[in-house]
Amino acid sequence: MEKYKPFDEKSSKQLTDILKELFGDSEPFPVLKSEYKPIPLKQKDDINYEIQWQTDNIENEGHKVIHVDQNRHGETIIIYRLVYQDDIDDRNIHLRIRIITPKGVKAPDSNAFLVIYPETLRMEIADIRIEGDRVSRGYGSITMNAILKLVDQMHIRFITGWISSVDWDHINRSEQFYSKFGFECDLNHETKYGTITWINQSLGATREELKNLMKPKKARSE
């Protein structure tokens, strides 16, 4: 079966331009290796109180808690969406992580950045950045579960994205991660470039529909 390529260099450049517009000329996700001392819990040994306090605090600041879950290390992870109150909130979604442990609360630099195309109900994963000693602690999976919650809320039919050469030193781990959530990975090991695709079959979305959407508008109408 012929495979299609949902992105090209032009679309990658367009996304880079969007990121620069949001974050300036600096890297949108700087080297995410900063570690900060945990902030003490508001009430000692009371994790449930802290979860509620942090949730209320995030939402009082105008942002939106998307998902709360616990990893196998006993850490509670809050995934929340930054809300900028501007005209691109519906298109550009920035997710952050807050981690609650008995030792305190951490807000690492880990990020996820999504681009929404409402006219086609397509979501593009621009980046999920989990680095250093945060790898293999379940943060990526919990973030993906938050993304899939957004998919349900926004009635997204398709998720697309790419895997670039900078991820190739852990490509097997990346492929396993996306496959676990039902993504198809199309990898070119020679060029060190790959794409990911997720079809929301529960909404009746099909591969042929996505293939047609990714064509230039002129070709779509022919």
Backbone torsions as a table, in degrees:
resi	resn	phi	psi	omega
1	MET	NA	137.5	-179.0
2	GLU	-69.7	133.2	178.7
3	LYS	-97.4	146.6	177.4
4	TYR	-106.6	159.2	180.0
5	LYS	-112.9	105.9	-172.9
6	PRO	-69.9	-17.7	-179.7
7	PHE	-133.3	160.7	174.4
8	ASP	-142.3	-175.0	-178.2
9	GLU	-61.5	-35.0	-179.2
10	LYS	-63.6	-46.8	-179.8
11	SER	-67.0	-34.3	176.8
12	SER	-63.3	-41.1	178.8
13	LYS	-65.2	-40.4	179.3
14	GLN	-60.8	-41.4	178.6
15	LEU	-65.9	-39.8	177.2
16	THR	-60.0	-39.8	178.0
17	ASP	-63.2	-39.6	177.7
18	ILE	-61.8	-45.0	-179.8
19	LEU	-62.3	-40.1	178.8
20	LYS	-65.5	-36.8	178.9
21	GLU	-62.4	-37.2	-179.2
22	LEU	-78.7	-40.1	-169.4
23	PHE	-114.6	-0.9	-177.3
24	GLY	83.5	-166.6	-176.2
25	ASP	-77.0	-14.9	178.8
26	SER	-72.3	164.0	179.4
27	GLU	-61.3	131.4	179.9
28	PRO	-62.1	-32.5	175.0
29	PHE	-122.3	92.5	-178.0
30	PRO	-61.5	178.1	179.4
31	VAL	-59.4	107.1	-169.2
32	LEU	-88.6	66.2	-179.2
33	LYS	-121.7	6.7	179.2
34	SER	-69.4	138.6	175.6
35	GLU	-123.2	138.4	-178.6
36	TYR	-120.5	146.7	178.2
37	LYS	-64.2	137.0	179.0
38	PRO	-59.1	141.6	174.3
39	ILE	-83.8	130.0	-177.2
40	PRO	-57.2	148.8	176.7
41	LEU	-62.7	149.5	179.6
42	LYS	-64.7	-37.3	174.9
43	GLN	-128.6	121.1	-174.1
44	LYS	-53.7	131.0	175.7
45	ASP	66.1	10.6	-178.7
46	ASP	-109.0	86.9	-178.1
47	ILE	-66.6	-41.8	-177.9
48	ASN	-61.1	-41.1	177.2
49	TYR	-62.5	-41.8	-178.4
50	GLU	-64.7	-40.4	178.4
51	ILE	-59.3	-45.9	-179.6
52	GLN	-66.3	-41.4	-179.6
53	TRP	-63.2	-46.1	-179.6
54	GLN	-64.5	-40.8	178.0
55	THR	-60.5	-48.6	179.4
56	ASP	-61.8	-41.5	-178.3
57	ASN	-63.9	-44.4	179.1
58	ILE	-60.2	-46.1	-175.8
59	GLU	-75.5	-29.8	174.5
60	ASN	-65.9	-25.6	176.3
61	GLU	-81.6	0.7	176.2
62	GLY	95.9	2.5	-179.8
63	HIS	-95.0	-176.7	-172.6
64	LYS	-135.5	120.2	174.6
65	VAL	-74.8	127.8	-176.8
66	ILE	-101.0	-40.2	-170.9
67	HIS	-156.6	140.1	175.3
68	VAL	-128.2	130.0	-177.5
69	ASP	-151.7	170.9	179.8
70	GLN	-123.5	139.8	176.6
71	ASN	-94.6	179.2	-175.4
72	ARG	-71.6	-9.4	178.4
73	HIS	-91.9	4.9	179.2
74	GLY	80.5	12.5	177.0
75	GLU	-88.6	141.0	174.0
76	THR	-97.2	127.4	-175.6
77	ILE	-111.3	124.8	173.9
78	ILE	-105.7	123.2	174.1
79	ILE	-104.8	124.0	-179.0
80	TYR	-132.6	155.1	-177.1
81	ARG	-102.5	126.0	175.3
82	LEU	-73.8	131.8	179.5
83	VAL	-115.8	122.5	-175.2
84	TYR	-99.7	-5.3	-179.5
85	GLN	56.7	45.8	176.0
86	ASP	-131.5	-175.2	-172.9
87	ASP	-81.8	3.9	178.0
88	ILE	-113.2	7.1	178.4
89	ASP	-59.1	-33.5	-178.1
90	ASP	-78.2	-11.9	-176.8
91	ARG	-111.5	-35.8	-176.9
92	ASN	-115.1	119.5	-175.7
93	ILE	-118.5	125.5	-179.6
94	HIS	-115.6	117.4	178.7
95	LEU	-103.7	140.7	176.9
96	ARG	-123.8	166.8	-176.7
97	ILE	-121.2	138.4	170.3
98	ARG	-128.4	132.4	-172.8
99	ILE	-117.0	127.4	-179.6
100	ILE	-112.9	124.3	178.3
101	THR	-130.9	166.2	176.4
102	PRO	-58.7	-23.3	-179.8
103	LYS	-84.6	-10.8	179.6
104	GLY	141.5	-170.3	-175.8
105	VAL	-110.8	132.4	177.8
106	LYS	-118.2	144.4	176.0
107	ALA	-125.7	78.8	-177.0
108	PRO	-69.2	169.4	-176.9
109	ASP	-77.8	-0.9	-177.3
110	SER	-55.9	138.8	-175.4
111	ASN	-138.6	159.9	163.8
112	ALA	-135.0	139.9	-179.7
113	PHE	-129.2	127.1	-175.7
114	LEU	-124.3	147.2	175.0
115	VAL	-120.0	129.0	-178.2
116	ILE	-105.9	135.6	174.0
117	TYR	-113.5	88.1	-171.7
118	PRO	-62.3	-28.8	-177.5
119	GLU	-67.7	-23.0	178.2
120	THR	-119.0	3.9	-178.6
121	LEU	53.4	46.3	179.0
122	ARG	-117.1	139.4	175.1
123	MET	-112.7	136.0	175.1
124	GLU	-112.9	126.7	175.0
125	ILE	-84.9	108.8	179.2
126	ALA	-81.0	-36.9	-178.9
127	ASP	-166.8	138.4	163.8
128	ILE	-125.2	112.2	-171.2
129	ARG	-113.1	104.4	174.2
130	ILE	-125.3	116.4	-173.0
131	GLU	-130.0	170.0	173.2
132	GLY	62.3	-137.4	-176.6
133	ASP	-77.9	4.2	175.1
134	ARG	-84.9	-11.2	178.3
135	VAL	-68.6	145.1	176.4
136	SER	65.4	28.0	174.1
137	ARG	-114.1	9.1	176.7
138	GLY	88.4	-1.2	-177.4
139	TYR	-64.8	-39.8	-179.5
140	GLY	-64.1	-44.1	-179.7
141	SER	-65.3	-40.6	179.3
142	ILE	-67.1	-37.6	176.0
143	THR	-63.5	-42.0	178.8
144	MET	-64.5	-37.7	176.4
145	ASN	-62.4	-35.8	175.9
146	ALA	-65.3	-41.9	178.5
147	ILE	-60.6	-42.7	-179.4
148	LEU	-68.9	-26.8	172.2
149	LYS	-65.4	-42.3	176.6
150	LEU	-61.8	-39.2	177.8
151	VAL	-56.8	-44.8	178.8
152	ASP	-64.9	-44.4	-177.6
153	GLN	-64.8	-36.2	-174.8
154	MET	-98.4	2.8	178.9
155	HIS	56.0	41.7	179.1
156	ILE	-69.7	134.7	-178.5
157	ARG	-94.7	-28.3	-175.5
158	PHE	-141.0	145.2	167.5
159	ILE	-120.7	132.3	175.5
160	THR	-129.1	166.6	178.7
161	GLY	178.2	-176.3	179.8
162	TRP	-141.3	160.5	174.5
163	ILE	-118.0	120.7	-174.3
164	SER	-97.0	175.1	-176.4
165	SER	-62.7	-26.4	-178.8
166	VAL	-67.9	-17.0	179.6
167	ASP	-95.3	2.3	-169.9
168	TRP	-73.9	-16.7	177.7
169	ASP	-73.2	-13.4	175.4
170	HIS	-132.2	37.6	-173.4
171	ILE	-63.8	-36.6	179.9
172	ASN	-63.3	-41.1	178.4
173	ARG	-65.1	-40.2	178.8
174	SER	-63.8	-43.5	-179.8
175	GLU	-63.5	-42.7	179.0
176	GLN	-63.4	-39.9	-179.6
177	PHE	-61.1	-53.1	-177.6
178	TYR	-67.0	-38.7	179.8
179	SER	-61.7	-34.9	179.9
180	LYS	-59.7	-29.0	-179.0
181	PHE	-100.1	14.2	174.1
182	GLY	87.4	13.3	176.9
183	PHE	-82.1	149.0	168.1
184	GLU	-94.8	131.3	178.5
185	CYS	-110.1	124.9	176.5
186	ASP	-113.0	105.7	-170.7
187	LEU	-112.9	137.5	172.9
188	ASN	-114.3	103.1	-175.1
189	HIS	-72.6	-20.1	178.5
190	GLU	-73.4	-45.5	-179.4
191	THR	-91.4	-7.4	-177.7
192	LYS	55.6	53.4	179.6
193	TYR	-143.5	140.0	179.1
194	GLY	-148.7	164.6	176.7
195	THR	-125.5	154.5	175.6
196	ILE	-123.3	144.2	-177.5
197	THR	-141.9	135.0	176.6
198	TRP	-132.1	129.0	-177.6
199	ILE	-111.2	125.2	-179.2
200	ASN	-83.4	84.8	-176.9
201	GLN	-66.7	-23.8	179.5
202	SER	-65.6	-21.4	176.3
203	LEU	-99.2	7.0	179.5
204	GLY	81.5	11.4	179.6
205	ALA	-69.3	147.6	-178.7
206	THR	-131.0	160.3	177.5
207	ARG	-62.9	-39.0	179.9
208	GLU	-63.5	-38.1	177.4
209	GLU	-62.0	-45.7	178.9
210	LEU	-64.2	-41.9	179.6
211	LYS	-58.3	-40.2	179.3
212	ASN	-69.7	-38.7	-179.9
213	LEU	-64.0	-31.9	-175.8
214	MET	-82.2	-6.4	176.0
215	LYS	-74.0	155.6	171.3
216	PRO	-57.3	150.5	-175.2
217	LYS	-55.9	-39.2	-178.8
218	LYS	-63.2	-44.7	-179.8
219	ALA	-66.9	-30.4	179.5
220	ARG	-64.2	-34.8	-174.9
221	SER	-84.8	-9.3	-177.6
222	GLU	-79.2	NA	NA
